[in-house]
């Protein structure tokens, strides 16, 4: 009877343990994380998960992001935000759109400079086909250039992890 009571007590204690003994799935070793911990020596840190314990997370800091020691430990209660990297994302579509907008406006000025009096829409010698051709060429060129620049400009996407 006494053994059964002790066993029941141990089972009840084990089931009453908080879920704080394990870290969120996204914070796997070697995953890239961004941590916000205002009460820590490094309030904002980016690095790779080295290991974790039930009450702290240890990361290898990126030397380019943080001129601090190579490792940093964050107590679980001091972390206000934990995010994992979802990789780099290019901005080709946004760059192409901005390039088209710039090219659309600039195309009329280019047509005026290239065609001279033939681009005078108020005069009698307006050459509409030439103006449209120069405008379209400028818009297409700046769209392509904007797309290339946008694709080259990459930003890192982050996903917040809850439950820590």
WORAFEN-V682973 format. One record per pair of residues at least 24 apart in sequence whose ideal C-beta (glycine too) atoms are under 7 Angstrom apart, sorted by the first residue. I is the first residue (numbers start at 1). J is the second residue. D is the distance in whole Angstrom. If there is no record, write none. Layout:
BEGIN
I_J_D + I_J_D
END
This chain:
BEGIN
20_54_6 + 20_76_7 + 21_54_5 + 23_52_5 + 23_57_7 + 23_164_6 + 24_161_4 + 24_163_5 + 24_164_6 + 26_84_4 + 26_159_7 + 26_161_5 + 27_52_7 + 27_57_7 + 27_82_7 + 27_84_7 + 27_161_6 + 31_84_6 + 32_84_7 + 32_85_4 + 33_59_6 + 33_82_6 + 33_83_7 + 33_84_6 + 34_83_4 + 34_158_6 + 35_59_7 + 35_74_6 + 35_79_6 + 35_82_6 + 36_80_5 + 36_81_4 + 37_74_5 + 37_78_4 + 37_79_5 + 37_80_6 + 38_80_6 + 39_78_5 + 40_74_6 + 40_78_5 + 42_66_6 + 42_68_5 + 42_72_5 + 45_72_6 + 76_164_6 + 79_164_6 + 81_160_7 + 82_161_5 + 82_164_5 + 83_158_4 + 83_159_6 + 83_160_5 + 83_161_7 + 84_159_6 + 84_161_6 + 85_156_6 + 85_158_6 + 86_157_4 + 86_158_7 + 86_159_5 + 87_157_6 + 88_154_4 + 88_156_6 + 89_154_6 + 89_155_6 + 89_157_5 + 90_150_7 + 90_151_4 + 90_154_5 + 91_150_4 + 91_153_5 + 92_147_5 + 92_150_5 + 92_151_4 + 94_150_5 + 95_146_4 + 95_147_5 + 95_149_5 + 95_150_2 + 95_151_7 + 96_143_5 + 96_146_5 + 96_147_4 + 96_150_6 + 98_146_5 + 99_142_4 + 99_143_5 + 99_145_6 + 99_146_2 + 99_147_6 + 100_139_6 + 100_142_7 + 100_143_4 + 100_146_7 + 102_142_5 + 103_138_5 + 103_139_4 + 103_141_6 + 103_142_3 + 103_143_6 + 104_139_5 + 106_138_6 + 106_142_7 + 107_134_6 + 107_135_4 + 107_138_4 + 107_139_5 + 108_135_6 + 110_134_6 + 110_138_5 + 111_135_5
END
